[in-house]
Amino acid sequence: MTDRRSHLLKTLPPQHFVGLANEVAELEQAGHDIIRLGQGTPDLPTPEPICDALQTALLDVSTHQYGPFRGQTRLKQAVATFYLNEYGVEVDPETEVAILIGSKSGLITLPQCVLEPGDGILLPNPGYPDYISGARLAGAVVRDLVLREENGFLPDYETLDSEGARLMYLNYPSNPTGAVASPAFFDDTVRFAQERDLMVVHDFAYGSIGFDGHVPPSFLQAEGAKEVGIEVYTMSKAFNMSGWRVAFAVGNADIIEAINTYQDHVHVSVFSAIQAAAVAALEAPRTIRDDLARLYEARRDRLIDGLNRAGWAVEPPEGSFFVWAKVPEGDAKSFSRKLLHEAGVAVTPGYFFGSEGDGYVRFGLVSPEPKIDEAVERIRAVVRRLRGGARMIRQAVLEYDHADDALERLDDLIAGRQAHVFHGQNGYGVVRAVYPDIVDYPATAFGGECTDAEVERLKPFDADVLIAIGGGKLVDTAKLVAYQRSVPLIVIPTLASNCAAFTPLSVVYQEDGSYDRYDMFRVVIERVIVDSRVMRRSPYEYFRAGVIDTVAKFYEARYLSGDSSIDAGVNTGLALAEQCGRLVELDLSEHAFKSYSDDVRFAIDHVLAIGGAVGGFGDAGTRVAVGHAVHNALSRFDSTHTFLHGDKVGFGLIVQERMRHSADAPYLEAWLKRFGAPTTLETLGIGPTTSRFSSTPSWWRPSCNSCQHRSIKIF
């Protein structure tokens, strides 16, 4: 086949979206179910009053003929009224309004209207890719208008080199980033354009979609804006009219005249009946647009919350119907393909929008909430695989030291910084015996409970780095202190049990069940120092309890969530637990522990991680943490966090497994018995003679109706 395209057409950039659409279509034809979250087309129908206006106009035979070259007067007047009512901006409907066959048509042809070949044009990077097509068709030289996250995805006019540029495109709320602009930014834009003799085009495609109370401002509201530029407004996004192909440009009369002159020679405006429908849209109550914006905001919240719970931290946009997410691993191309082929979720890789977009993907909020929920579930499995296991531990802490002489490197790690030690009494004595130089650092004894009062008591210290020496409660408290003081933390565990220092998904639970996750916090764990000499001296009973607690929590999480969960903490525990199938096969006897065998070392490396990953933290938190939620729901005891901690979790687990008639119950019971862990009310120490109940509690029996019908609500 002969390529008969002109040289000009061959200069156009590749249409990446066509390739992505074809790849998705091929997968669907092969029988794969693909959820499309990469598209940017509204999924809802056009509001009924607008459709009614079109039907009425179709019956008017005058609309079947050529209309005015430059658009129907009534539509241009409606545009002028719309801008006056919405933004307080006065525009002349005859000289400052151009009717467009869709905003894309206007944005792509505009450079040909006002530029000469070789002129420079500043285009957003990342930005709508078809802007580049318009520049190439005009023979213009593209200059990057770099938009970066640290600057709110706004251009930095102080450092921007605009030499040779005559035209600049802006787009807020932004596609793809969802960033918004302020009136002050547009004031700066006008000044910049005046100083550099630049024309400005503001693509206001998402002008009706602002979140969290934000109302996107119009560029034309800035004083002097009409002297330097125009704004392009589409009916597609505000009124679900993407297939109707109608938009308008407003602003500088000279630029508007250039657009109209070009269109005079290319086509005869928009079909008149569609123009009549556009009038109805612009004159419709604002509630149509507001309701649509609220819908997109609800979808945004659903997606963001789901991704964050999956362990993928994503910032919520303030406008548009897109979410711009930094990929958790690799580049945009590889990660988007992973989502497509492993999760069946199509998203748009950020490099489609320019070199500054690599490292991001774009989600479209143009699918109903059930589809978004399903997509999140699929994505969660991918993220869990990426961040599971020991790899996730390495991400949680910058360095992990497990060696016979790990403490000997502490001074080098401190490197002359001022350090302060938080410690428990027993553990501090063990560390001091192994590493006497620890006494050179000022120290504060831990009160024993992770409470707000204890955090406040420990906060007033003067140091550049905090060292936590002790068990789980102390480490949890130290992490919260380090977070609030914005200092790094070094953890020296002294108990071979569960210790949340190893997981980035530690959580602070509140009494009402709400929580904050540490992966959102600014806490930095520089190093976890696991010194074998300290571990050998810790009580074997704690180690045994930690192993049992770990397995019990895994069973609990699996029972609550199956293979995945809406909670990233549970997913972390599930992923980490997959590595620990060996635990029940290892020699974890007291003799093996004291000799610190390879089996014990393996168990410590994994038990510490999993124990913290699934559990809660703090005295209030323990009562509502995921790892204990089933017990809290079933138990009639007043202090479940006391009775259901450590190896006692196994007992509650047997109750649970028996209630669901699980074949795992006998296997689990036999395994617990190997360690001498409680498997009955009596061996638990809360049997009929010691319990406040006069007989065995009814919730023990599998036939208990109250247990079967009780609602177990985790969050």
C-alpha positions, 0 to 999 in steps of 0.5 A, a space after each residue: 500500500 502506498 503512503 500518500 499522506 503529505 509530508 505535513 501529515 507525516 509530522 503529526 504525533 502518533 495517536 496513542 489513544 487509538 493504539 490503546 483502544 485497539 489493544 483493549 478491543 483485541 483483549 475483549 474479543 479474546 474473551 477478557 473482561 476489561 474495565 475502561 477507566 482510561 477514557 475521557 468521554 462522559 458516560 451519562 446521557 444528555 439531560 432531557 430538556 436539551 434533547 427536547 430542544 433538539 427534537 423541537 428544532 428538528 421539526 422546524 424545516 429552516 434548520 435543515 438548510 445552511 445556517 449562518 456561517 458564523 453561528 446563530 445569533 441566538 446562540 451567541 447571545 446565550 453565550 454572552 448571557 451565560 458568561 455574564 451570569 456565571 463569571 461576571 464577564 461581559 462579551 460582545 456576542 457579535 465580535 467576541 464569540 465564535 461558535 465551534 464544531 467541538 472544542 477540539 476543532 477550535 483548539 487544533 485549528 487556532 494556531 493556523 489562524 494566528 501563527 506563522 510557520 516557525 513561530 513558537 507555541 508554549 504547550 502544557 507538558 503534561 497536557 492534552 496531546 492534540 495541542 501538538 497536532 495543531 502546532 504541527 499543522 501550523 508549522 509552529 515550534 513547540 516549546 514545553 510549558 513544564 507542569 510539575 507536582 511540586 508547583 501544583 501543576 502550574 507553570 513557573 513564570 519566573 523561570 519560563 523561557 518564552 523566547 520566540 513564542 507567540 502563543 500559549 495554551 493553558 487548561 484548568 481544571 487540567 486534563 490530565 492532572 486535575 489541577 486547578 488555577 486560582 484567580 491570582 494565577 490568571 492575574 499573573 498570566 495576564 501580566 506575563 503575556 503582556 510583558 512577553 507579547 503572548 497570546 493566551 488560549 485557555 481551554 476551559 473544557 472542565 470549567 463546570 467540574 470543581 470539587 470540595 467547594 472549589 468553583 473553577 474561575 474563568 481566565 476572562 475574569 482576570 483584568 486585561 485578559 481579553 486584551 491578550 487571549 481567549 477562552 474555549 468552552 465545550 458543551 461536551 463535559 458540562 452537559 454530557 454532549 460530547 457527541 453533539 460537537 458544539 463549543 464556543 470561543 470567547 474573548 479577544 476580538 482579533 483572535 475571534 475574527 481570525 477563527 471566524 475567518 478560517 471557519 468561513 473557508 472550511 465549513 458552514 458552522 454547526 447544524 442549526 438544530 444542535 445550536 438550538 439545543 446548545 441554547 437550551 443547555 446554556 439557559 438551563 438551571 445551574 443544578 444540571 451542572 452542579 449535580 454532575 459535578 457532585 456525581 464526579 466528586 463522589 466517584 473521585 472519593 470512591 476511587 481515591 479511597 479505594 486506591 489508598 486502602 489498597 496501599 496506593 497513595 493517590 492525591 485527590 484532584 480538585 477539578 476535572 473528571 480525571 485522577 492523576 496517580 503516580 505509579 507505585 512502581 516502574 514507569 507509566 507504560 509498564 505499570 499501565 500494561 500490568 494493570 491491563 493484562 493482570 487486572 483487566 483495568 484500562 488506564 491511560 499511561 501518563 507519557 501519552 500527555 508528554 514527557 513530564 507525564 511518565 511516572 503517572 497514569 490517568 483514571 477517568 471518572 466516567 464509569 459508574 461506582 460499581 465498575 469503579 469498585 470492581 476496578 479497585 478490587 482488581 487493582 488491589 491484587 496487583 498492588 499487593 503483589 508489588 508490595 507484598 512480603 519482604 520487599 514491602 518490609 524493605 520499603 517500610 524501613 530504609 535499612 534492616 539489620 539482623 546480625 550477631 553484632 548489629 548494635 556495634 554499628 549504632 554509633 556510625 548510624 547516628 553519625 554525630 547527630 543528637 540522639 534520644 532513647 525511649 526504652 522499656 525497663 527490661 529490654 533496656 537492661 538487656 541492650 545495655 548488657 550487650 552494648 554498654 555504650 548505649 548509656 552515652 545517649 540521654 534516655 527516657 523510660 516508657 510508661 508502659 501504655 501507648 496513650 495520648 498522654 504518654 505521647 505528650 509526655 515523651 514529646 519534649 525532647 531535644 534530638 535529631 533522631 529518636 531511638 526506640 528500645 523495647 516491644 510493640 507498644 513502645 515502638 508504636 508510641 515512638 513512631 507517633 512521637 517521631 511523626 509529630 516531631 518530624 524526626 527519624 526513628 531507629 528501632 531496636 526490638 528487644 522482644 521476639 514477638 510481633 512488632 509493628 516497626 516492620 510494616 509501613 501500614 501501621 495504623 492509629 485507630 480511634 475509638 469510633 473505628 476510624 484510623 490514620 495509616 502510617 504510609 500517609 505520615 512523614 515518619 521515617 524509620 531509618 533502620 531496624 536493628 535486630 541484634 541476635 544477642 538481644 533476641 536470644 535473651 528475650 523470653 521464649 514465651 513472647 516468641 511463641 506467642 508471636 508465632 501463634 499470634 501471627 498465624 491466628 491473625 492470618 486466619 482471621 484476615 482470611 476469614 474476614 476478607 478471603 484472598 483480598 480486602 478493602 483494607 490495605 493493612 489486611 492485604 499486607 498481612 495476607 501477602 506477608 503471610 504467604 511467605 510463612 507457610 513454613 512456620 508450622 514445619 519449623 523447629 521453633 522449640 525453646 531449645 532452638 530459640 536459645 540456640 538461635 537456629 536458622 529456623 528461629 531466625 527465619 521466624 523472627 524475620 517474618 513473625 515480627 513483620 506479620 504481627 504488626 501488619 495485621 494488628 492494631 496499635 495503642 490501648 484504644 486501637 487494640 479494641 478495634 484493630 482488624 486483627 482482633 475485630 472478629 473477637 471483639 464482635 463475638 466476645 461478651 467480655 469487657 476487656 477483649 484487648 486483655 483476654 485476646 492478645 498474644 497466644 490467646 488469639 488462637 483460642 478465639 480463632 478455634 471458636 471462629 473456625 468451629 462456628 463456620 464448620 471449617 476443616 481447618 479447626 482441628 488442624 489449627 487446634 493440634 498446631 496450637 497444642 504443640 505450643 501449649 497454647 490455650 484451646 479451651 475456656 479452662 486452659 485460657 484461664 476464663 472458664 466457668 470458675 474464673 469467668 463472670 459467667 455462671 456457665 460456659 458462654 453460649 458464643 462457644 457453641 457452633 449453634 449459637 444464633 446470636 453469633 450467627 446473626 450478629 453483624 460484624 462491622 470492621 469499619 
